[in-house]
Amino acid sequence: MIEKRFPLTIFFHKTLLLFLFFCVLNSSLQIVFGAPEKSYRWEKVTVDRVIDNEHFLLFDGRVVKIIGIRAPDIFDPRKNDQCYARPTFRLLKLLLEKKDIQIKQDVTRKTKEGLFPRHVKIEKGKNLAELMLDQGMARFHSESPDIQYDKNYEKAESEAIQKQKGIWEECGAQKTHRLLKKYQRRHRAFQKKYAPYFTDISVGRVKNAISGNTFELENGLRIRLLGIEAPSPFDIRSGFRCFGKEAQNYLQNLIQHKKVLLQRDQSQLNEQKELLRYAFLPQKKNGEDLFLNEKIIRDGYAHVSPSLQDKLYETTLLQAQEEIYKKPCGAWEKCIEEILKKKSTESAGLLSTEECPIKGNISGSKSNPVKTYHTPKSRWYKKVQLEQCFQTEEEALYEGFRKIQ
């Protein structure tokens, strides 16, 4: 006898079989092609500071890598891109620092180096990488698997190339060649003008003293005394103000409008095109030349600055410094009390407004320190740990600290 089945039962069995079939098919596709990628949302963050043309630091401590670009850097192997490195850095500081922006994860959460690759949106929802590529401030760089906006980035770069923007025009090989030739001509002209002073021994007449260890000759050439370091008259740090002006006045009274003998060691010029020399002041009474580098140290207006190359008079200068430490005189004697008071205030950890009006704090790591300072008006002034004390905001800025409201 044949058993009759109801239509509803037959429909239920077919639906169940079809459902199981699609479940198996979906599992197989995931195994072959991988699971569907997760779509991340835009996250609102605040930027602390820009590190370079591709990375910036957030206030929560994360270092973000901008996805999709390879920006020009001072040490970029493509020499033609280097001329646009500083303008790019200045623009990023203007667009990002202390600003609220949005970042979005693509696929990679964090790299082995501890960086967070992210797409970045700035004001009015503009994509930062797309903006930089469109203005010719970077090259497109695809970083698999983070390729969500690669088509937009590639299109922005191609338009910049067609319009010859940024690095595609300003940093061309012809301009680089012209700048190089211009520099070479200036260098040859400088060498020709001051040729007599590049010998081992030369003579010049002093016009005036620029600082405690630098002076200018009547022909315009600047001489920096080897082996010593004196503070600049523009050094605004507490405890060092009197050093700079005192040292400059001392050297001015000692050698202004006088003839000096210049002796070369190993070094020739520094980056500021100052001639690096030992200087001697001829003496009529005993016939011996006065060694200015040593004299400035012995009278307490400079200290020894050791060099890896220039060691001709290193022992003499170090001996003079040991003697001045035993019997302080000159600027050391006048300014030492202020320096000691400043150090004792810092070591004691005094937190009052009168004793420490500007409180400095250093956070971050040794390789990447974050220096900030707080005034009494700052809401963090009483809570922050005192690591360095300043009398004025100018002193803090001079030391590389950044103000926190």
C-alpha positions in Angstrom: 0.0 0.0 0.0 1.4 3.3 -1.1 1.7 5.9 1.7 0.3 9.3 0.7 2.3 12.5 1.7 0.8 15.8 2.4 2.0 18.7 0.1 3.0 20.8 3.2 5.4 18.0 4.4 7.0 17.7 0.9 7.6 21.5 0.8 9.2 21.5 4.2 11.7 18.8 3.3 12.7 20.5 0.0 13.2 23.9 1.8 15.4 22.2 4.5 17.5 20.5 1.8 17.9 23.8 -0.1 19.0 25.6 3.1 21.6 23.0 3.9 22.9 23.2 0.4 23.5 27.0 0.6 25.1 26.6 4.0 27.7 24.1 2.6 28.2 26.3 -0.4 28.8 29.4 1.7 31.3 27.6 3.9 33.2 26.3 0.8 33.4 29.8 -0.7 34.8 31.2 2.6 37.5 28.5 2.7 38.5 29.2 -0.9 38.2 33.0 -1.1 38.4 34.0 2.6 35.8 35.5 4.8 34.3 38.9 3.8 36.4 41.9 5.1 35.2 43.8 8.0 34.3 47.4 7.3 35.7 49.8 10.0 34.2 53.1 10.9 35.9 56.5 11.0 37.4 57.3 14.5 37.6 60.8 15.8 41.1 61.6 17.4 43.3 64.6 18.3 46.8 65.0 16.9 49.6 65.9 19.2 52.4 66.6 16.7 53.7 65.7 13.3 56.7 63.5 13.3 57.6 63.6 9.6 55.8 63.7 6.2 54.2 60.3 6.7 53.7 59.9 10.4 52.1 61.8 13.2 51.6 61.3 17.0 48.2 61.2 18.7 47.5 62.4 22.2 46.7 58.8 23.2 50.3 57.8 22.2 49.6 56.0 18.9 51.9 56.8 15.9 49.8 56.9 12.8 51.1 56.0 9.3 49.2 57.7 6.5 48.1 55.0 4.0 48.6 55.5 0.2 51.5 57.9 0.0 55.3 58.0 -0.1 56.1 61.6 0.8 59.4 63.4 0.1 61.9 63.3 2.9 65.2 65.1 3.6 67.0 61.8 3.3 64.9 60.5 0.4 67.0 58.5 -2.1 65.2 60.4 -4.9 67.2 63.6 -4.6 64.8 65.5 -6.8 62.0 65.1 -4.2 64.0 66.6 -1.4 63.3 70.2 -2.4 59.6 69.7 -1.5 60.2 68.0 1.9 60.1 71.0 4.1 57.1 72.7 2.4 55.2 69.4 2.9 56.2 69.1 6.5 55.1 72.7 7.2 51.7 72.0 5.5 51.1 68.9 7.6 51.9 70.7 10.8 49.4 73.4 9.8 46.7 70.8 8.9 47.1 68.3 11.7 48.8 69.6 14.9 46.4 70.1 17.8 43.5 69.4 15.4 40.6 67.0 15.7 40.6 64.6 12.7 39.2 61.3 11.7 41.2 58.1 11.0 40.0 54.7 9.6 41.5 51.3 9.7 41.7 49.4 6.4 42.9 45.8 7.1 46.1 46.1 9.1 45.6 47.2 12.7 49.2 47.5 13.7 52.6 46.8 12.1 55.5 45.0 13.6 57.2 48.4 14.1 54.3 49.5 16.3 52.7 51.9 13.7 49.0 52.2 13.0 48.3 52.5 9.2 45.2 54.6 8.7 43.3 56.5 6.1 43.0 60.2 7.3 40.3 62.8 7.0 40.9 66.4 7.9 38.5 69.4 7.9 35.4 69.3 5.8 35.9 65.5 5.3 38.8 65.9 2.9 41.0 62.8 2.5 44.5 63.8 3.5 46.4 61.4 1.3 44.2 62.3 -1.7 44.8 66.0 -1.1 48.6 65.6 -0.9 48.7 63.5 -4.1 46.5 66.0 -5.9 48.8 68.9 -4.9 51.9 67.0 -5.9 53.3 66.7 -2.4 53.7 62.9 -2.4 53.8 59.9 -4.7 51.2 57.2 -4.7 52.3 54.0 -2.9 50.0 51.0 -2.7 50.4 49.1 0.6 48.7 45.7 0.3 46.3 44.7 2.0 45.3 48.3 2.8 44.0 49.2 -0.7 40.5 50.4 -0.1 41.0 53.9 -1.6 43.8 53.0 -4.1 41.8 54.0 -7.1 41.1 57.4 -5.7 44.8 57.9 -4.8 46.1 56.7 -8.2 43.7 59.1 -10.0 44.8 62.1 -7.8 48.4 61.4 -8.6 47.8 61.1 -12.3 46.1 64.5 -12.4 49.0 66.1 -10.5 51.4 64.7 -13.0 49.4 66.0 -15.9 49.2 69.5 -14.4 52.9 69.4 -13.3 52.2 70.2 -9.7 54.5 70.0 -6.7 57.3 67.6 -7.0 56.4 66.9 -10.6 57.4 70.5 -11.6 59.3 72.2 -8.7 61.8 69.4 -8.1 62.7 68.7 -11.7 66.2 67.6 -12.7 66.8 70.9 -14.5 66.1 73.0 -11.4 68.2 70.8 -9.2 71.1 71.1 -11.7 70.7 74.9 -11.7 70.8 75.1 -7.9 73.9 72.9 -7.8 75.7 75.1 -10.3 74.7 78.2 -8.4 76.0 76.8 -5.2 79.3 75.8 -6.8 79.8 79.3 -8.2 79.2 80.9 -4.8 81.5 78.4 -3.2 84.3 79.2 -5.7 83.8 82.9 -5.3 84.0 82.5 -1.5 87.2 80.5 -1.8 88.7 83.0 -4.2 87.8 86.0 -2.0 89.3 84.6 1.2 92.1 82.4 -0.3 94.9 83.8 1.9 93.0 82.7 5.1 92.8 79.0 4.0 96.5 78.5 4.7 97.9 77.1 7.9 98.9 80.5 9.3 97.1 83.8 8.4 96.7 87.3 9.7 93.7 89.6 10.0 92.4 92.7 11.7 89.3 92.4 14.0 86.2 94.5 13.3 84.0 93.4 16.3 83.1 90.4 18.5 79.8 88.6 17.6 79.8 86.4 20.7 82.2 85.1 23.3 83.9 82.8 20.8 83.2 84.3 17.4 84.4 87.6 15.8 84.4 89.3 12.4 87.4 90.6 10.5 87.4 93.9 8.7 87.0 92.1 5.3 83.8 90.4 6.5 85.1 86.9 7.2 83.9 85.4 10.5 86.3 83.4 12.7 85.1 80.9 15.3 87.6 79.9 17.9 88.4 76.2 18.0 88.1 74.1 21.1 86.0 76.4 23.2 82.3 77.1 23.7 80.8 80.4 25.0 77.1 81.2 25.3 75.5 83.5 22.8 74.3 87.0 23.8 70.9 85.8 22.7 70.8 82.8 25.1 67.6 83.5 27.1 67.9 80.6 29.5 67.7 81.5 33.2 71.2 81.5 34.7 72.9 81.9 31.3 71.8 85.5 30.3 74.8 87.2 31.9 77.2 84.6 30.4 76.4 85.6 26.8 76.6 89.4 27.1 79.6 89.3 29.5 81.5 86.9 27.2 80.8 89.1 24.1 81.9 92.3 25.9 85.0 90.6 27.2 86.1 89.5 23.8 85.2 92.8 22.2 87.4 94.7 24.7 90.2 92.2 24.2 90.6 92.2 20.4 88.6 94.9 18.7 90.5 96.7 16.0 93.6 94.6 16.8 95.6 92.4 14.5 95.4 88.6 15.3 97.3 85.6 14.1 95.1 82.7 13.0 96.3 79.0 13.1 94.5 76.1 11.4 94.2 72.6 12.9 92.3 70.0 10.8 88.9 71.7 10.3 88.5 74.4 7.8 84.9 75.8 7.7 81.7 75.1 9.6 78.2 75.0 8.1 77.8 78.8 8.7 80.9 79.4 6.6 82.9 80.5 9.7 86.6 79.8 9.6 87.6 77.5 12.5 90.9 78.7 13.9 93.1 79.2 17.0 93.8 82.9 17.5 96.9 84.6 18.9 97.2 88.3 19.9 100.8 89.6 19.4 102.3 91.2 22.6 104.9 93.9 22.4 106.2 93.7 26.0 107.5 90.1 26.3 107.4 89.2 22.7 105.1 86.1 23.3 101.8 85.9 21.5 98.7 85.7 23.8 96.7 82.4 23.1 93.2 83.8 23.0 91.4 80.4 23.2 93.2 79.6 26.4 92.9 83.2 27.8 89.1 83.2 27.4 88.8 80.0 29.4 91.2 81.1 32.2 89.3 84.3 32.7 86.0 82.4 33.0 84.1 83.3 29.9 84.0 79.9 28.1 84.5 76.2 28.6 86.3 73.5 26.6 84.4 72.0 23.6 86.3 68.8 22.7 86.7 67.9 19.0 87.3 64.5 17.3 89.7 66.1 14.8 91.1 69.3 16.2 93.4 68.2 19.1 96.4 70.4 18.7 95.9 72.4 21.9 93.3 70.2 23.7 95.6 69.4 26.7 96.4 73.1 27.2 92.7 74.1 27.1 91.6 71.3 29.5 94.3 72.3 32.0 93.1 75.9 31.9 89.5 74.7 32.5 90.6 72.6 35.6 92.2 75.7 37.1 89.1 77.9 36.6 86.9 75.4 38.2 89.0 75.5 41.4 89.0 79.3 41.5 85.9 80.7 39.7 86.2 84.2 38.2 84.7 86.3 35.5 81.3 85.3 34.3 81.5 82.0 36.2 81.7 83.8 39.5 78.9 86.3 38.7 76.4 83.8 37.3 77.1 80.6 39.3 74.7 81.6 42.1 71.8 81.8 39.7 72.6 78.5 38.1 72.9 76.7 41.4 69.6 78.2 42.6 67.9 77.1 39.5 69.2 73.5 39.9 68.3 73.3 43.6 64.8 74.5 42.8 64.4 71.7 40.2 65.8 69.0 42.4 63.7 70.0 45.4 60.5 69.6 43.3 59.1 73.0 44.5 55.6 73.5 43.0 54.6 77.0 44.1 53.9 79.6 41.6 56.6 82.0 43.0 59.4 79.4 43.1 58.5 77.8 39.7 56.2 79.9 37.5 56.7 77.6 34.5 56.7 73.9 35.1 58.3 71.6 32.4 57.4 68.0 31.9 58.9 65.3 29.7 56.9 62.3 28.6 57.2 59.7 25.8 60.3 57.6 25.3 64.0 58.3 25.3 64.1 58.1 21.5 61.0 60.2 21.1 60.5 62.5 24.1 57.5 64.8 24.3 58.3 68.1 26.0 55.5 70.2 27.4 55.3 73.2 29.8 52.5 74.5 32.0 51.8 78.0 33.3 49.7 78.7 36.5 46.7 79.3 34.3 46.9 75.7 32.9 44.4 73.3 34.5 47.2 70.7 34.7 49.7 73.0 36.5 49.1 71.6 40.0 48.8 68.0 38.9 51.8 67.7 36.6 55.1 66.4 37.9 57.9 69.0 37.9 60.8 67.8 35.9 62.2 71.2 34.8 61.6 74.7 36.1 61.6 77.9 34.0 61.2 81.5 34.9 59.7 82.6 31.6 57.8 81.0 28.7 60.6 82.1 26.4 63.1 79.9 28.3 60.8 76.9 27.9 60.4 77.5 24.2 64.1 77.9 23.8 64.6 74.4 25.3 62.1 72.9 22.9 59.1 72.7 25.2 55.5 73.1 23.9 52.8 75.0 25.8 49.8 73.2 27.2 46.7 75.2 28.1 
